[in-house]
Amino acid sequence: MASDANAVVSFKDAFKPRTSPPPEPTTRTAHLEVINVTMDYGSFRAVDNVSFALSRGERLALLGPSGCGKTTLINVIAGFNKHAVGHVRINGTDVSRRPAYRRDIGVVFQNYALFPHLTVEDNVYFGLKMRRVSKAKAKPAIDRAIELVRLEPFRGRYPHQLSGGQQQRAAIARAIAIEPEILLLDEPLSNLDAKLREQMRTDLLEILDELSITTILVTHDQAEALALADRVAVLNAGHVEQIARPIDAYENPKTQFVAGFLGESNAFDGTVQHRPDGTAAIQIGPQELTFAPRVEMPSGTKARVFIRAERLRVSRSRLATDNLMEARLKHAIYLGGEHRFVLESPIGVLMAVSSSESDLSNTYKTGEKVMVGCSAASLIVLPDDEG
Ligand SMILES: Nc1ncnc2c1ncn2[C@@H]1O[C@H](COP(=O)(O)OP(=O)(O)OP(=O)(O)O)[C@@H](O)[C@H]1O
């Protein structure tokens, strides 16, 4: 945000709707840079040497299991953790030594942290008031922020008079009213029930598209990350395992952790074998599964294969696919839009999901024999870490 109060009136021009996702940054075009950030709580390392850069308008989701350091990392970026090591740059300027209120970062906290004694309008005005902008001067920015999140009818209400979704929108309006360079959203939808959550996901996407603001979103919900972000950073025990476009992280995970964390997979340990005919297989007990190697692994490499539940095909008759196995149906669970199968196969218990019309119109019986298979290309085989 510009430091001079008059600039606030230009709020209408501060954000432009996004037309397409911005390209990934180069060193020269980076808007936000996080460089070798490490944060310890006593002897516990919560964030371990994290680096990444975002271009202007880019949206990154920090995704990972509970306790992996997501909140700690955005608190460091926001300036709430003074003891962090490393650098945060915005537009090429190192802001690491600046206090939170001088970083031009808007934050939406997990619990929204709205001031209970202030109306929506005054909550939204809060950041500008702190910057000594008079309410009259701030009015256009307040109006625009409230309009963006569609809370005009509720501007005079107090937080306790709002629904969860409305509180969430008020928190977003408060964060963007200061025209921040960067928006940080910590688990923005986690306080909402499942149905509202899905609706708010679409609303949030629209708001973020409208703003076209550089955003980091913390979530442990994959669907949220995949739906809202241009790229995802998968965190594990404080470090970034992979940062990639959602489709690349899902289809081409670089580590066993990412492969197991994203999506719903069946995982088995085995040994890689290269056959004389040039194809590759992974031996799991008595069974060999053919796969298309994505990384170089000599014969004898200990590896783990990930078989995505939705890539398995189940049929009563023979299927034209690789890796065909006979299996016994332990459970067939009909969920309306999809059929879930739990199968006993020669490599172990498999979970398969099908939304194909033929499977949905079929009734399967527990104990019946079926065929299960998956293409060689769909298997993700990644070597075990050495040591
Ligand atoms: N103030 C603190 N003192 C000591 N340890 C802390 C403190 N805050 C967080 N931690 C620890 O640091 C690790 C990372 O916590 P953090 O809240 O960043 O994780 P997270 O990925 O955001 O988790 P969640 O998804 O559950 O919110 C956790 O193991 C947590 O117990």
Ligand as a Chemical Component Dictionary entry (heavy atoms), coordinates in Angstrom:
data_LIG
# 
_chem_comp.id                   LIG 
_chem_comp.type                 NON-POLYMER 
_chem_comp.pdbx_formal_charge   0 
_chem_comp.three_letter_code    LIG 
# 
loop_
_chem_comp_atom.comp_id 
_chem_comp_atom.atom_id 
_chem_comp_atom.alt_atom_id 
_chem_comp_atom.type_symbol 
_chem_comp_atom.charge 
_chem_comp_atom.model_Cartn_x 
_chem_comp_atom.model_Cartn_y 
_chem_comp_atom.model_Cartn_z 
_chem_comp_atom.pdbx_ordinal 
LIG N1  N1  N 0 4.561  -21.501 19.908 1  
LIG C1  C1  C 0 5.011  -22.738 19.686 2  
LIG N2  N2  N 0 5.896  -23.320 20.510 3  
LIG C2  C2  C 0 6.371  -24.557 20.279 4  
LIG N3  N3  N 0 6.028  -25.313 19.219 5  
LIG C3  C3  C 0 5.143  -24.796 18.363 6  
LIG C4  C4  C 0 4.581  -23.480 18.542 7  
LIG N4  N4  N 0 3.736  -23.243 17.524 8  
LIG C5  C5  C 0 3.772  -24.353 16.734 9  
LIG N5  N5  N 0 4.600  -25.274 17.227 10 
LIG C6  C6  C 0 4.919  -26.582 16.640 11 
LIG O1  O1  O 0 5.478  -26.362 15.366 12 
LIG C7  C7  C 0 4.979  -27.310 14.423 13 
LIG C8  C8  C 0 4.349  -26.582 13.263 14 
LIG O2  O2  O 0 3.169  -25.947 13.709 15 
LIG P1  P1  P 0 2.209  -25.182 12.704 16 
LIG O3  O3  O 0 1.071  -24.614 13.483 17 
LIG O4  O4  O 0 3.004  -24.257 11.877 18 
LIG O5  O5  O 0 1.710  -26.398 11.790 19 
LIG P2  P2  P 0 0.539  -26.452 10.719 20 
LIG O6  O6  O 0 1.092  -27.181 9.556  21 
LIG O7  O7  O 0 -0.006 -25.089 10.476 22 
LIG O8  O8  O 0 -0.520 -27.350 11.465 23 
LIG P3  P3  P 0 -2.138 -27.351 11.406 24 
LIG O9  O9  O 0 -2.503 -27.829 10.024 25 
LIG O10 O10 O 0 -2.503 -28.347 12.467 26 
LIG O11 O11 O 0 -2.612 -25.964 11.715 27 
LIG C9  C9  C 0 4.018  -28.210 15.190 28 
LIG O12 O12 O 0 4.711  -29.401 15.530 29 
LIG C10 C10 C 0 3.662  -27.410 16.411 30 
LIG O13 O13 O 0 3.399  -28.256 17.511 31 
# 
loop_
_chem_comp_bond.comp_id 
_chem_comp_bond.atom_id_1 
_chem_comp_bond.atom_id_2 
_chem_comp_bond.value_order 
_chem_comp_bond.pdbx_ordinal 
LIG N1  C1  SING 1  
LIG C1  N2  SING 2  
LIG C1  C4  DOUB 3  
LIG N2  C2  DOUB 4  
LIG C2  N3  SING 5  
LIG N3  C3  DOUB 6  
LIG C3  C4  SING 7  
LIG C3  N5  SING 8  
LIG C4  N4  SING 9  
LIG N4  C5  DOUB 10 
LIG C5  N5  SING 11 
LIG N5  C6  SING 12 
LIG C6  O1  SING 13 
LIG C6  C10 SING 14 
LIG O1  C7  SING 15 
LIG C7  C8  SING 16 
LIG C7  C9  SING 17 
LIG C8  O2  SING 18 
LIG O2  P1  SING 19 
LIG P1  O3  DOUB 20 
LIG P1  O4  SING 21 
LIG P1  O5  SING 22 
LIG O5  P2  SING 23 
LIG P2  O6  DOUB 24 
LIG P2  O7  SING 25 
LIG P2  O8  SING 26 
LIG O8  P3  SING 27 
LIG P3  O9  DOUB 28 
LIG P3  O10 SING 29 
LIG P3  O11 SING 30 
LIG C9  O12 SING 31 
LIG C9  C10 SING 32 
LIG C10 O13 SING 33 
# 
